[in-house]
Every structure is written in C-alpha cells, then in structure tokens.
Amino acid sequence: MAINIELTWDETVTVGEVEQFITHAKSAGVDSTTVIEEITHDQDPSLHLGWRVTAQGAPAPAPGPVHEVSMPHRLMWNLHSLLEQIASGDGDVRALQAEVTSLDSDLWNALMQHVGEA
C-alpha cells in the first residue's frame, strides 16, 4: 500500500517541520534516492504549495522522548521465569494467575517510584 507524506506551507517553513517531514518519510521506508514531488495549485501550477514523497509502507509512530526505568533484579528474574513457564507450558495459564497478579503489582509499584522523573 502506498502512502503520501506531505509538507505544505503558506509562507514559511521551519527547519523543524522539514526535519519531521524527513523523519516520517524515512520511517515509512523512503531513502536518499526517493524523488520529492512539488505540490502545486491545481489552477496555477506555478504556485508551489509544498512537497510530497510516496512511500510503500506506513510510517512508524513518531519518536517521542524515551524514559529509561530501571527494574529491580528480582522483578526481572520473576518476569523471565513467568514468561519461560508460559512459553514451555501447554497453553493453560490459569495456574499462573496468582503469580501474574503478584508480578503485575510489583511491576506497577516499581514503575510508580519513577513517576515524575525525567
């Protein structure tokens, strides 16, 4: 499926807007050889309204700030153990419900210690 990524302007374009246009285009799979089309007014082709690139994939979500949260070793070990049990089991995870609930609570509490940071 092809998708058009466009940057249009009225009078001025900022460097940030150009950067975002390029970021979206690259995340959708265009590269340095992709041709940028000019968007022109339908009734006056000499009036330039912006740029467009056609990509063959949907753009990935725009990158946002990344906040690293450390996880206590004990929680990592428990999460690994739980995932290993699920992966090697027969598909019936009902017996793991108490362990899942406990781990979920522990992870939530560890995460809440970092709320407001960054």
Backbone as a printed PyTorch tensor [residue, N CA C, xyz], in Angstrom:
tensor([[[  0.8440,  -1.1660,   0.0000],
         [  0.0000,   0.0000,   0.0000],
         [  0.8910,   1.2310,   0.0000]],

        [[  0.6440,   2.1470,  -0.8950],
         [  1.4210,   3.3860,  -0.9810],
         [  0.7780,   4.4510,  -0.1070]],

        [[  1.6270,   5.2950,   0.4580],
         [  1.1530,   6.3840,   1.2990],
         [  1.9070,   7.6480,   0.8930]],

        [[  1.1940,   8.7580,   0.8160],
         [  1.8210,  10.0370,   0.5080],
         [  2.1210,  10.7630,   1.8070]],

        [[  3.3480,  11.2370,   1.9260],
         [  3.7550,  12.0420,   3.0720],
         [  4.0010,  13.4320,   2.5280]],

        [[  3.3020,  14.4120,   3.1010],
         [  3.3490,  15.7560,   2.5450],
         [  3.7680,  16.7920,   3.5690]],

        [[  4.4170,  17.8300,   3.0580],
         [  4.7390,  19.0130,   3.8340],
         [  4.2020,  20.1810,   3.0280]],

        [[  3.2290,  20.8620,   3.5720],
         [  2.6580,  22.0140,   2.8780],
         [  2.9050,  23.2680,   3.7020]],

        [[  2.8890,  24.3990,   3.0270],
         [  3.1520,  25.6570,   3.7180],
         [  2.3320,  26.7850,   3.1310]],

        [[  2.1620,  27.8090,   3.9410],
         [  1.5000,  29.0300,   3.4890],
         [  2.5630,  30.0330,   3.0310]],

        [[  3.4780,  30.3730,   3.9310],
         [  4.5270,  31.3200,   3.5670],
         [  5.9090,  30.8510,   4.0130]],

        [[  6.0260,  30.3590,   5.2520],
         [  7.3320,  29.9610,   5.7630],
         [  7.3110,  28.5090,   6.2050]],

        [[  8.4760,  27.9150,   6.1860],
         [  8.6520,  26.5430,   6.6580],
         [  9.8230,  26.5720,   7.6290]],

        [[  9.6550,  25.8980,   8.7620],
         [ 10.7300,  25.8560,   9.7430],
         [ 11.6160,  24.6360,   9.5060]],

        [[ 12.8150,  24.6860,  10.0430],
         [ 13.7250,  23.5450,   9.9660],
         [ 13.0960,  22.3440,  10.6610]],

        [[ 12.4030,  22.5940,  11.7720],
         [ 11.7420,  21.5000,  12.4970],
         [ 10.6850,  20.8100,  11.6570]],

        [[  9.9440,  21.5740,  10.8730],
         [  8.9190,  20.9720,  10.0150],
         [  9.5500,  20.1270,   8.9130]],

        [[ 10.6570,  20.5970,   8.3560],
         [ 11.3770,  19.8260,   7.3360],
         [ 11.9460,  18.5490,   7.9570]],

        [[ 12.5040,  18.6900,   9.1510],
         [ 13.0500,  17.5310,   9.8560],
         [ 11.9670,  16.4880,  10.1160]],

        [[ 10.7840,  16.9250,  10.5600],
         [  9.6830,  15.9990,  10.8250],
         [  9.2170,  15.3250,   9.5290]],

        [[  9.1530,  16.0750,   8.4370],
         [  8.7900,  15.5230,   7.1350],
         [  9.7590,  14.4090,   6.7430]],

        [[ 11.0620,  14.6640,   6.8880],
         [ 12.0820,  13.6790,   6.5310],
         [ 12.0090,  12.4680,   7.4510]],

        [[ 11.7990,  12.7000,   8.7470],
         [ 11.6980,  11.6010,   9.7070],
         [ 10.5290,  10.6870,   9.3710]],

        [[  9.3610,  11.2770,   9.0790],
         [  8.1880,  10.4690,   8.7120],
         [  8.4430,   9.6920,   7.4250]],

        [[  9.0650,  10.3570,   6.4500],
         [  9.3310,   9.6980,   5.1740],
         [ 10.2950,   8.5230,   5.3620]],

        [[ 11.3650,   8.7370,   6.1230],
         [ 12.3290,   7.6600,   6.3470],
         [ 11.7010,   6.5020,   7.1100]],

        [[ 10.8500,   6.8160,   8.0920],
         [ 10.2330,   5.7350,   8.8640],
         [  9.2540,   4.9300,   8.0250]],

        [[  8.8070,   5.4990,   6.9030],
         [  7.9120,   4.7700,   6.0030],
         [  8.6720,   4.0420,   4.9090]],

        [[ 10.0180,   4.1660,   4.9260],
         [ 10.8120,   3.3760,   4.0020],
         [ 11.4560,   4.1180,   2.8490]],

        [[ 11.2880,   5.4280,   2.7330],
         [ 11.9710,   6.1300,   1.6430],
         [ 13.4520,   6.2640,   1.9870]],

        [[ 14.2610,   6.4510,   0.9520],
         [ 15.6910,   6.6170,   1.1880],
         [ 16.1910,   7.8460,   0.4410]],

        [[ 17.4930,   8.0080,   0.4070],
         [ 18.0730,   9.2230,  -0.1710],
         [ 17.8750,   9.3250,  -1.6780]],

        [[ 17.4400,   8.2540,  -2.3190],
         [ 17.2190,   8.3020,  -3.7700],
         [ 15.7580,   8.6050,  -4.1290]],

        [[ 14.8920,   8.6760,  -3.1300],
         [ 13.4720,   8.9330,  -3.3860],
         [ 13.2710,  10.3590,  -3.8910]],

        [[ 12.5060,  10.4840,  -4.9410],
         [ 12.2520,  11.7950,  -5.5320],
         [ 11.1670,  12.5220,  -4.7340]],

        [[ 11.4330,  13.7940,  -4.4490],
         [ 10.4490,  14.6440,  -3.7710],
         [  9.6700,  15.3870,  -4.8490]],

        [[  8.3530,  15.2360,  -4.8330],
         [  7.4950,  15.9360,  -5.7880],
         [  7.0990,  17.2880,  -5.2180]],

        [[  6.9370,  18.2580,  -6.0940],
         [  6.4040,  19.5360,  -5.6440],
         [  4.8860,  19.4750,  -5.7240]],

        [[  4.2310,  19.9910,  -4.6950],
         [  2.7700,  20.1080,  -4.7030],
         [  2.4580,  21.4990,  -5.2350]],

        [[  1.6730,  21.5530,  -6.2820],
         [  1.3220,  22.8460,  -6.8750],
         [ -0.1880,  23.0430,  -6.8340]],

        [[ -0.5820,  24.2820,  -6.9870],
         [ -2.0010,  24.6340,  -7.0080],
         [ -2.6240,  24.0800,  -8.2850]],

        [[ -3.8350,  23.5080,  -8.1830],
         [ -4.4910,  22.8950,  -9.3410],
         [ -4.7030,  23.8890, -10.4780]],

        [[ -5.0690,  25.1220, -10.1590],
         [ -5.3840,  26.1030, -11.2000],
         [ -4.1830,  26.9530, -11.6110]],

        [[ -3.1260,  26.9410, -10.7910],
         [ -1.9230,  27.7080, -11.1070],
         [ -0.6920,  26.8820, -10.7380]],

        [[ -0.2220,  26.0350, -11.6720],
         [  0.9110,  25.1560, -11.3840],
         [  2.2010,  25.8880, -10.9950]],

        [[  2.2800,  27.1810, -11.2260],
         [  3.4770,  27.9190, -10.8310],
         [  3.4520,  28.2710,  -9.3430]],

        [[  2.3220,  28.0610,  -8.7010],
         [  2.1820,  28.3270,  -7.2680],
         [  2.5240,  27.0500,  -6.4980]],

        [[  3.6770,  27.0530,  -5.8070],
         [  4.1480,  25.8870,  -5.0660],
         [  3.5590,  25.8860,  -3.6670]],

        [[  2.9400,  24.7490,  -3.2920],
         [  2.2580,  24.6400,  -2.0020],
         [  2.9740,  23.7200,  -1.0210]],

        [[  3.9420,  22.9360,  -1.5030],
         [  4.6320,  22.0370,  -0.5970],
         [  5.3700,  20.9420,  -1.3280]],

        [[  5.7310,  19.8950,  -0.5570],
         [  6.4410,  18.7400,  -1.0760],
         [  5.6960,  17.4680,  -0.7240]],

        [[  5.9290,  16.4370,  -1.5410],
         [  5.3010,  15.1330,  -1.3040],
         [  6.2860,  14.0330,  -1.6840]],

        [[  6.3050,  12.9780,  -0.8780],
         [  7.0040,  11.7520,  -1.2510],
         [  6.0050,  10.6130,  -1.1220]],

        [[  6.1520,   9.6400,  -1.9840],
         [  5.3040,   8.4620,  -1.9310],
         [  6.1270,   7.3140,  -1.3700]],

        [[  5.6070,   6.7080,  -0.3130],
         [  6.2920,   5.5930,   0.3470],
         [  5.4410,   4.3490,   0.2100]],

        [[  6.0790,   3.1920,   0.2830],
         [  5.3670,   1.9240,   0.1340],
         [  4.9250,   1.3210,   1.4570]],

        [[  5.2090,   1.9770,   2.5670],
         [  4.7960,   1.4580,   3.8630],
         [  4.2470,   2.5700,   4.7250]],

        [[  3.5490,   2.1970,   5.7640],
         [  3.0250,   3.1910,   6.6940],
         [  4.1520,   3.6520,   7.5980]],

        [[  4.1870,   4.9520,   7.9090],
         [  5.2440,   5.4210,   8.7980],
         [  5.0900,   4.8550,  10.1970]],

        [[  6.2110,   4.6290,  10.8330],
         [  6.2100,   4.1980,  12.2280],
         [  5.7580,   5.3630,  13.0850]],

        [[  5.2720,   5.0990,  14.2710],
         [  4.8940,   6.2120,  15.1380],
         [  6.0680,   7.1600,  15.3340]],

        [[  5.7460,   8.4260,  15.4290],
         [  6.7800,   9.4300,  15.6470],
         [  7.5190,   9.1550,  16.9460]],

        [[  8.8210,   9.2720,  16.8740],
         [  9.5730,   9.0180,  18.0990],
         [  9.2700,  10.0640,  19.1600]],

        [[  9.1020,   9.6110,  20.3490],
         [  8.8730,  10.5130,  21.4670],
         [ 10.0080,  10.3910,  22.4510]],

        [[  9.9240,  11.1150,  23.5150],
         [ 11.0090,  11.0090,  24.4860],
         [ 11.0590,   9.6070,  25.0860]],

        [[ 12.2520,   9.1210,  25.2940],
         [ 12.4480,   7.8010,  25.8720],
         [ 12.8410,   7.9820,  27.3250]],

        [[ 12.1250,   7.3170,  28.1940],
         [ 12.4160,   7.3880,  29.6130],
         [ 12.8100,   5.9970,  30.0810]],

        [[ 14.0490,   5.8530,  30.4480],
         [ 14.5400,   4.5850,  30.9490],
         [ 14.1070,   4.4280,  32.4020]],

        [[ 13.5930,   3.2680,  32.7170],
         [ 13.1880,   2.9550,  34.0890],
         [ 13.9180,   1.6860,  34.4810]],

        [[ 14.6550,   1.7630,  35.5550],
         [ 15.3680,   0.5620,  35.9820],
         [ 14.3990,  -0.3890,  36.6720]],

        [[ 14.6390,  -1.6660,  36.4760],
         [ 13.8020,  -2.6900,  37.0770],
         [ 14.6670,  -3.4780,  38.0530]],

        [[ 14.2020,  -3.6400,  39.2680],
         [ 14.9830,  -4.4290,  40.2180],
         [ 15.2430,  -5.8380,  39.6830]],

        [[ 16.4260,  -6.3550,  40.0010],
         [ 16.8490,  -7.6760,  39.5330],
         [ 15.8030,  -8.7460,  39.8600]],

        [[ 15.2350,  -8.6900,  41.0610],
         [ 14.2460,  -9.6810,  41.4830],
         [ 13.0400,  -9.6800,  40.5420]],

        [[ 12.5840,  -8.4890,  40.1330],
         [ 11.4270,  -8.4230,  39.2260],
         [ 11.7900,  -8.9470,  37.8400]],

        [[ 12.9850,  -8.6170,  37.3690],
         [ 13.4080,  -9.1490,  36.0670],
         [ 13.4470, -10.6700,  36.1030]],

        [[ 13.9900, -11.2140,  37.1850],
         [ 14.0850, -12.6720,  37.3250],
         [ 12.6900, -13.2940,  37.3480]],

        [[ 11.7750, -12.7000,  38.1150],
         [ 10.4120, -13.2340,  38.1990],
         [  9.6880, -13.1370,  36.8650]],

        [[  9.8750, -12.0350,  36.1620],
         [  9.2370, -11.8740,  34.8590],
         [  9.7940, -12.9010,  33.8680]],

        [[ 11.0990, -13.0620,  33.8620],
         [ 11.7200, -14.0640,  32.9930],
         [ 11.1770, -15.4590,  33.3050]],

        [[ 11.1020, -15.7930,  34.5840],
         [ 10.6030, -17.1060,  34.9970],
         [  9.1680, -17.3140,  34.5390]],

        [[  8.3420, -16.3020,  34.7230],
         [  6.9350, -16.4000,  34.3230],
         [  6.8170, -16.5980,  32.8100]],

        [[  7.5510, -15.8170,  32.0390],
         [  7.4960, -15.9480,  30.5850],
         [  8.0110, -17.3140,  30.1320]],

        [[  9.0200, -17.8130,  30.7990],
         [  9.5420, -19.1380,  30.4790],
         [  8.4860, -20.2190,  30.7460]],

        [[  7.7580, -20.0870,  31.8670],
         [  6.7030, -21.0560,  32.1820],
         [  5.5920, -21.0150,  31.1420]],

        [[  5.2440, -19.8050,  30.7060],
         [  4.1940, -19.6660,  29.6950],
         [  4.6500, -20.2750,  28.3750]],

        [[  5.8900, -19.9610,  27.9810],
         [  6.4090, -20.4470,  26.6990],
         [  6.5470, -21.9590,  26.6630]],

        [[  6.9040, -22.5660,  27.7680],
         [  7.1270, -24.0110,  27.7700],
         [  5.8950, -24.8000,  28.2110]],

        [[  4.8200, -24.1010,  28.5620],
         [  3.6170, -24.7810,  29.0340],
         [  2.7440, -25.2830,  27.9070]],

        [[  1.5950, -25.8030,  28.2980],
         [  0.6700, -26.3830,  27.3280],
         [ -0.3960, -25.3840,  26.8640]],

        [[ -0.2500, -24.1240,  27.2410],
         [ -1.2070, -23.0980,  26.8290],
         [ -2.2170, -22.7440,  27.9020]],

        [[ -2.3380, -23.5480,  28.9210],
         [ -3.2710, -23.2730,  30.0110],
         [ -2.5160, -22.5080,  31.0980]],

        [[ -2.7660, -21.2150,  31.1740],
         [ -2.0150, -20.3610,  32.1110],
         [ -2.8260, -20.0340,  33.3650]],

        [[ -3.9620, -20.6680,  33.5270],
         [ -4.8040, -20.3650,  34.6980],
         [ -4.0810, -20.6220,  36.0050]],

        [[ -3.2130, -21.6140,  36.0500],
         [ -2.4870, -21.9330,  37.2840],
         [ -1.4850, -20.8380,  37.6440]],

        [[ -1.1920, -19.9750,  36.6800],
         [ -0.2160, -18.9110,  36.9210],
         [ -0.8750, -17.5880,  37.3180]],

        [[ -2.1920, -17.5880,  37.4690],
         [ -2.9210, -16.3480,  37.7250],
         [ -2.4120, -15.6090,  38.9610]],

        [[ -2.1870, -16.3020,  40.0540],
         [ -1.7190, -15.6490,  41.2800],
         [ -0.3310, -15.0460,  41.0660]],

        [[  0.5340, -15.7720,  40.3710],
         [  1.8820, -15.2730,  40.0990],
         [  1.8390, -14.0460,  39.1810]],

        [[  0.9640, -14.0720,  38.1900],
         [  0.8110, -12.9310,  37.2810],
         [  0.3200, -11.7110,  38.0460]],

        [[ -0.6790, -11.8920,  38.8880],
         [ -1.2300, -10.7830,  39.6770],
         [ -0.1760, -10.1870,  40.6020]],

        [[  0.5860, -11.0370,  41.2550],
         [  1.6370, -10.5640,  42.1590],
         [  2.7190,  -9.8130,  41.3990]],

        [[  3.1580, -10.3570,  40.2640],
         [  4.1880,  -9.7140,  39.4660],
         [  3.6940,  -8.3860,  38.9060]],

        [[  2.4570,  -8.3530,  38.4650],
         [  1.8700,  -7.1220,  37.9550],
         [  1.8870,  -6.0350,  39.0240]],

        [[  1.5070,  -6.3830,  40.2300],
         [  1.5130,  -5.4320,  41.3370],
         [  2.9270,  -4.9400,  41.6360]],

        [[  3.8900,  -5.8520,  41.6730],
         [  5.2790,  -5.4790,  41.9430],
         [  5.8340,  -4.5690,  40.8470]],

        [[  5.5360,  -4.8810,  39.5890],
         [  5.9930,  -4.0480,  38.4820],
         [  5.3660,  -2.6630,  38.5470]],

        [[  4.0780,  -2.6120,  38.8550],
         [  3.3870,  -1.3290,  38.9630],
         [  4.0130,  -0.4720,  40.0660]],

        [[  4.2800,  -1.0700,  41.1990],
         [  4.8880,  -0.3230,  42.3040],
         [  6.2830,   0.1750,  41.9400]],

        [[  7.0590,  -0.6380,  41.2370],
         [  8.3960,  -0.2230,  40.8180],
         [  8.3140,   0.9320,  39.8200]],

        [[  7.3450,   0.8610,  38.9100],
         [  7.1570,   1.9270,  37.9280],
         [  6.7200,   3.2310,  38.5980]],

        [[  5.8330,   3.1460,  39.5420],
         [  5.3190,   4.3410,  40.2130],
         [  6.4000,   5.0820,  41.0020]],

        [[  7.4830,   4.3990,  41.3310],
         [  8.5990,   5.0580,  42.0060],
         [  9.2660,   6.0610,  41.0670]],

        [[  9.0790,   5.8980,  39.7640],
         [  9.7220,   6.7660,  38.7730],
         [  8.7780,   7.8170,  38.2030]],

        [[  7.5340,   7.8270,  38.5980],
         [  6.5850,   8.8080,  38.0700],
         [  7.0690,  10.1970,  38.4870]],

        [[  7.0710,  11.0930,  37.5190],
         [  7.5140,  12.4490,  37.7850],
         [  8.9720,  12.6780,  37.4810]],

        [[  9.7240,  11.5950,  37.2570],
         [ 11.1210,  11.7370,  36.8740],
         [ 11.1980,  12.0080,  35.3830]],

        [[ 12.3650,  12.3640,  34.9370],
         [ 12.6760,  12.5940,  33.5240],
         [ 12.4570,  13.9990,  33.2390]]])
